[in-house]
């Protein structure tokens, strides 16, 4: 019951955090580019808030019953980065062979904003991955596993994760979601998928960030 209340609260806070920048732009047109500063702070504060709420869950879900040690948690996070990159390359090559675009509108937009406002990269590398892992893996996958089984919960979590990105690359994001569910399940620690997710986003941002420094 405690986890259910905490989980619902986390989901509500998550939706508020993601909706806030759009609401502010609609309500205050004069904000202009300042909205990206607000969004950065919003995501970072949101990540801290969700971490705090998740830490207050008194009962471990079925995925976390036998957690690995912290060393293996970090190692599997690194392995996860390698696996997600390999998976992305394969899926994008298959997409290209089918004659479909491999471009990511979502990624392009985020990198364009980051080029103009480098602090925004903190939202991409830190804020968003932490919140998404707590919501899609710990809350949805972790809590649903006791109800639907881990395979069913992973599929539901990954489909929702893919829809949330609304990027046109449904299979790619669903694969990423499933891989992160597996990493979380394999070690019993959400920090594993968080590490892989943060490093994945950082690997996308790094070339742009290095270009700004030169």
C-alpha positions in Angstrom: 0.0 0.0 0.0 2.8 2.4 0.9 4.6 1.7 -2.4 1.4 2.1 -4.3 0.8 5.6 -2.8 4.5 6.6 -3.4 4.4 5.3 -7.0 1.2 7.2 -7.8 2.8 10.3 -6.3 5.9 9.8 -8.3 3.9 9.5 -11.5 2.0 12.7 -10.8 5.1 14.7 -10.0 6.8 13.3 -13.1 3.9 14.5 -15.4 3.9 17.9 -13.7 7.7 18.3 -14.2 7.5 17.4 -17.9 4.4 19.6 -18.5 5.6 22.7 -16.6 7.9 24.2 -19.3 5.1 23.9 -21.9 2.5 25.4 -19.6 4.8 28.3 -18.8 5.5 29.0 -22.5 1.8 29.0 -23.2 1.0 31.3 -20.2 4.0 33.6 -20.5 4.9 34.2 -24.1 7.6 36.7 -23.1 9.7 34.0 -21.6 11.4 33.2 -24.9 14.7 31.4 -24.6 14.5 31.6 -20.8 12.2 28.6 -20.9 15.3 26.4 -21.5 16.9 27.6 -18.3 13.7 26.9 -16.5 13.5 23.5 -18.1 17.0 22.6 -17.0 16.3 23.6 -13.4 13.0 21.9 -13.6 14.5 18.5 -14.7 17.3 18.6 -12.2 15.0 19.5 -9.3 12.6 16.9 -10.5 15.3 14.2 -10.6 16.3 15.1 -7.0 12.6 15.0 -5.9 11.9 11.7 -7.6 15.1 10.1 -6.0 13.9 11.3 -2.6 10.4 9.9 -3.2 11.7 6.6 -4.5 14.0 6.3 -1.4 11.0 6.5 0.8 9.5 3.3 -0.5 9.7 1.0 2.5 9.0 -2.3 0.6 11.3 -3.6 -2.1 9.6 -4.7 -5.3 10.2 -8.3 -6.7 13.0 -7.0 -9.0 15.0 -5.7 -6.0 14.8 -8.7 -3.7 18.5 -9.8 -4.3 20.5 -6.7 -5.3 24.1 -7.1 -6.6 27.0 -5.3 -4.9 27.8 -1.8 -6.0 30.9 -2.8 -8.0 28.8 -5.2 -10.2 26.1 -2.6 -10.4 28.5 -0.1 -12.0 30.1 -2.8 -14.2 26.8 -3.9 -15.6 25.9 -0.2 -16.2 29.0 0.0 -18.4 28.1 -3.2 -20.2 24.7 -1.8 -20.7 26.1 1.2 -22.5 28.0 -1.1 -24.9 24.9 -3.2 -25.5 22.6 -0.3 -26.1 25.0 1.2 -28.6 25.3 -2.1 -30.5 21.6 -2.5 -30.5 21.0 1.0 -31.8 23.5 0.5 -34.6 21.8 -2.7 -35.7 18.3 -1.4 -35.5 19.2 1.8 -37.4 20.9 -0.2 -40.1 17.8 -2.3 -40.5 15.7 0.9 -40.6 17.9 2.3 -43.4 17.6 -1.0 -45.4 13.9 -0.7 -45.2 14.2 2.7 -46.8 13.0 4.6 -43.7 14.7 7.7 -42.2 17.2 7.1 -39.4 17.1 10.7 -38.3 15.8 11.5 -34.8 13.8 14.7 -34.7 13.8 14.5 -30.9 17.6 14.2 -30.6 18.2 16.8 -33.3 16.0 19.3 -31.4 17.6 18.7 -28.1 21.2 19.0 -29.5 20.2 22.3 -31.3 18.9 23.7 -28.0 22.1 22.5 -26.2 24.3 24.2 -28.8 22.7 27.6 -27.9 22.3 26.9 -24.2 25.0 24.4 -23.0 23.6 24.2 -19.5 20.6 22.5 -21.0 22.8 19.4 -21.5 22.5 18.8 -17.8 18.8 18.2 -18.3 19.6 15.7 -21.0 22.4 13.9 -19.4 21.3 13.9 -15.7 17.8 15.0 -15.1 15.8 13.1 -17.8 17.6 9.7 -17.5 17.2 9.7 -13.7 13.5 10.5 -13.8 12.8 8.1 -16.7 14.5 5.2 -14.9 12.6 5.8 -11.7 9.3 6.1 -13.5 9.5 3.6 -16.3 11.8 1.0 -14.7 11.4 1.2 -10.9 7.7 2.3 -10.7 6.1 0.8 -13.8 8.3 -2.3 -14.5 9.2 -3.0 -10.9 5.7 -2.6 -9.4 3.9 -4.3 -12.3 6.2 -7.3 -12.2 4.3 -8.8 -9.2 1.0 -8.4 -11.1 1.8 -9.2 -14.8 5.1 -11.1 -14.4 8.4 -9.5 -15.4 8.0 -10.1 -19.1 4.6 -8.5 -19.2 5.7 -5.6 -17.0 8.8 -5.1 -19.2 6.7 -5.0 -22.4 4.3 -2.5 -20.9 7.0 -0.3 -19.5 9.0 -0.3 -22.7 6.0 0.5 -24.9 5.1 3.4 -22.7 8.8 4.5 -22.7 8.8 4.5 -26.5 5.5 6.4 -26.8 6.8 9.0 -24.3 9.6 9.9 -26.7 7.2 10.3 -29.7 10.1 10.1 -32.1 8.9 7.8 -34.8 11.5 5.2 -33.9 9.1 3.0 -31.9 11.1 -0.2 -32.1 14.4 1.5 -31.2 13.0 3.1 -28.0 11.2 -0.1 -27.1 14.5 -2.0 -27.4 16.2 0.5 -25.2 13.4 0.2 -22.7 13.6 -3.6 -22.7 17.4 -3.5 -22.3 17.2 -1.2 -19.3 14.5 -3.3 -17.7 16.8 -6.3 -18.1 19.7 -4.4 -16.6 17.6 -3.4 -13.6 16.3 -7.0 -13.2 19.8 -8.5 -13.6 21.3 -6.6 -10.7 18.2 -5.7 -8.7 19.4 -2.1 -8.5 17.9 0.8 -10.5 21.3 2.5 -10.4 22.4 0.0 -13.1 20.0 1.1 -15.7 20.5 4.7 -14.6 24.2 4.4 -15.3 23.7 3.0 -18.7 21.0 5.6 -19.5 23.1 8.5 -18.4 26.2 7.3 -20.3 24.0 6.7 -23.4 22.7 10.2 -23.4 26.2 11.6 -22.6 27.7 9.7 -25.6 25.1 11.4 -27.9 25.8 14.9 -26.4 29.6 14.6 -26.1 30.5 15.3 -29.8 28.3 18.4 -29.8 29.7 19.5 -26.4 33.3 19.1 -27.5 32.5 21.0 -30.7 31.4 24.0 -28.5 34.6 23.8 -26.5 36.9 24.2 -29.6 
